Amino acid sequence: LEIEWLRAILHLILEIKQDCRQPNKFYSLIDFCLTIPKDRFLEIEDTERDSYIYHFRCIELNWSGLELALLLIKRLEALTCSEPSEKLNVEKRLSQIIEKEFSNIPLEININEGGRDFKMPLFLYVLRYTFWRPRDMLFYFAAVFAVSKEMKERKHIMISDIVNRIIKSTTYHVINSEFLNEFKSTLTNIKDVIKAFNGVKQIVSYNELQNILSGIIFNFSHKAEGVKDFKTKVIFLFEISFLGLEVNQEIHNRYGIKSNEAFYFNEGELPLKIIETPLFE
């Protein structure tokens, strides 16, 4: 019912704006901006016989790291009743408000990658665990600030290891509430799909990915039969930001992709062009 209702709304809007059989001057004065959950739109688009009608009439609402940092700053300024410090750059604004209002939180986190120790700014450390969405970001920082407040009352200082543990424990909550619950109504066996990757390396080859996905059928709620096609599976997992592509220099130059690790949330639909070419293999 929800899908059909949304589809009807979309068709109504398109008809109001484009139907020239009954021109109405009032309609020409109206513009529409309708936000739809991504999982629902994917269902509508996939089941729409003439899905081309949505081409160039929709856009993904993606957030950059800078925009997420600004969102966090504005939330913290409102929470703490702080005066906006817009003359400073984003990094300094965020550091300033954390130092002032949450002084026991470290601004840099110690991490170990490949046997090497180095420091990473708190915001970037949290960002790497998210899907680059506001709700994810706020979940993580809410957990950090809650523990910070409690520790400050006890006159304890938070160290990097404590922040690490908070972020890792919050990740399970984010995955379950913000990821699995969001897409399980579209891919009904999404938990089984995710389990297929248990114990798998973070970076896998084309053949390894084929072996992982070949053993499971994707049961989409809007399809009568399960999907077995490998690339259809990959495209869906890429569109929900579960999978990304490791990009070499040739692909960088040919497609203008900026990131070495290309996901939907940081490169949009551009990497989908690669999946449809022999370069993906």
N, C-alpha and C positions, 0 to 999 in steps of 0.2 A: 504493500500500500504506500509506504513512504517513497519508494523509488518511482512509482507511477505518479504520485502527487508532485514530486520534484520535476519529473519529465513534463507533466502538464504545465507547470509554471514556466519552464524554459520555453516550451512551444508557444505559450501565450505571449511571452515577452517578444519572441522572434516575430510572431505574427503582428503584434502591435507596431513594431518598429519597421517591418519590411513589407507588409501586405499593401500593395499599391491598388488593389481592386476597390477598396473603400477608403480613399485618402481622408484622413482626419487631421485637421490643423492642430488640434489639441495634443494628439499623439506625438506630433513632431517636436513638441516642447518638452517631452518627457524623456529622461535618460534613466536607465536602470543599472544598478550595481547589486548583483545578487551573489552572496557567498554561500558555497555549498561544501560540505565535508568532502575531502578528496576521495575517500573510499566510495562514497555514494556516486560521485561524478564518474569514477572509473566504471562503475556498474552501468550507469545510464549510457555512457559512451559505447561500452562494449556490447550492449544489447540493442542499441539504436541502429536500425537498418540503414538509415541515411545519416550516419554520424558526422559526415562532412559539414552539416549545418552548424556545428559548433566550432569549426576551424576558424581561427583568427578572431573569435568572439569570446574567448576565455583566456585567462592568464593565471598562472600559479602564484599564490601569495607566498613568496619566499622571503626570508629575513637574512640579511648579511650579519656578520659578526659585529660590525660597527653599530648596526641598528639594534641588535640585542643588548649591546653594552649601554646604549642610550636609554633603552627601555628600563634596564635595571637601575641606572642612575636616577631616572625620573621617579621610579617606584620608591627608591631609598630616600630621595629628597622629600617625597610626600609622607613617607612613613616616619621620618625623623624631624619633619618640619624644618628642614634645612633650606637656606637660601640658595637658589640655583647659581652655580658658578660657571656660566656659559662662556666666559672669556678663556677658560682653560681648555686644553684638548681633552678628548674623551678619556684617555688613559689616566691623566692627572686628576680629572674630576672624580673618577671612580676611586682612585687611590685615596684622594683627599677625604671623601665621605666615609670610606671604610676606616681609615686611620682615626677620624674624629669620633665616629659613632660606634665602631666595633674594633676598638684598638687592640684587642687580644687575638684578632684573626691575622695570620701571616699573609702578607701581600704576595709572597712568592712561595711556591710549593716545591719541595725537593722530590725529584723523580729519578728513576734509574731506567735507562733504555740501552739495550745492547751492552750491558756491563759498565756503562758510563753514567756518572752522576751529574746532574745539572739542575738548574732552577728554572721554573716556568711561572709567569704571572698567574695569580689565582683565577682570573677570569678565563684565560686561555685554557688553563687546566680543566676547568669545569666545562668549557665549550666543547672540548674534544670528546666528552661523554654524551653529548646531547645530539638530537636530530636537527639542531639549529632552529628550534621553535621556542617561542616565548614561554609556553607552559613548562617545557622541560627545564629551561634555565631557571625559572622561578621556583620550581620544585627543589632543585639542588641548593640554591642559595637560601631558601627558606629553612632547609634542614641545617645548613651551616650556621645561619644566624641564630637559630633556636638553641643549638648546642653552645654557641658562643655566649649567649646571654646567661645560660645556666652556669657555665664555667667562670664567667666574669663575676657573678654573684658569690661564687666560692673562692674567688681570687686566684683562679688558675689561668695559665696562658695556653692557648691552643698551639700545638706544634703541627708540622706538616703531616705527620703520621695520623693524627686525629682527623684532619681534613680528608686525607686519603680514605680512611675507613668510612667517614660519613658519606662521601661521594659514591663509594662502591656499594654501600648498603642501600642508598637511595636509588641506584641504578636498577635494582630489582623491582622497585616500586614503579619507576618510570616505564620500564619495559612492559610490565603487566598492565598498568592502568592506561598508559598513553600509546602503547604500540599494539600489543596483542588484543586488547579490548576494542581498539579502534578498527582493526582490520579483520577480526574474526567473523564479522557478519558478512564480509565479502569473500574471504578465503576461509571456509568453515573449518578446515583442518590445518590452520596456520601453525598451531602448536606442534603438530607432527612434522611440519616442514622445518621449523626451527630446530627441533630435536635432531633432525638429520645432520645438522652441522655440529653437534656435540663432539668435542675432542678434535675438531678439524683446525688446521692452521689458519691464521688470519689471512694469509695470501695463498690462493690456490691457482693451479693452472687450469686451462680450458678443459683438458681431459679429466682432471680431478673433479671439477665442478660438474661435468657431465655424469660422472660416476655417482656423485652425491645425490643429484636430482633425478637420476634415472630410476631410483628405487622407490619413488613416491609420486603419486598422482595428485594433482592440484584440484581440489573440489571447490569450485566457485559457486556461490549461492545462485547466481543468475544463469548457470549453464546446466543443462540436463545431464551431461556426461562429464567425467573428470578429464582434465587436460594433461596430456602426456608430452606435448611438443616442448622440446628443450628451450628454445629461444623465447617462447611465450612465457615460460616459467621465469627465465632470467629477466625479461623485461618487467614483469610484475614485481619481482623482488628488488629490481633497481628503482622502480617508480615509488616504492614505499620506503626506499633508502636503507633496505637491509643489505643489499649488495652494492659495491662500487667497483670502479675499474682502476687498475694501476696503469698509468699512462706513460708511454715512452716518448722520446723526443720526436719521432716521426709523427705520432698522433698529435703531439703538442703543436707542431708546425702546420699540419694539414687542417686541423679542426679548430685551432685557436683556443684549446682548453688550457686553462691557467694552472690548475692544481695537478700535482702528481697523483693524488688519490681523488678520482672524480666520482662524486656521489650526486644524487638528484638534488640534495639540499644545497650544494655549493656550485654546481655547474648546470643545473636545470636539465632540460631535455636534450642538450647537445650530445652527450655521450651515447644516446640511443642510436644515433647515426652509425656509431662504430659497431654496435651489436649486430647490425644488419649487414656488415661487410666482412670479408675474409680477415681483416685486421684483428677482429675479435678473437679469432682462433689462434 
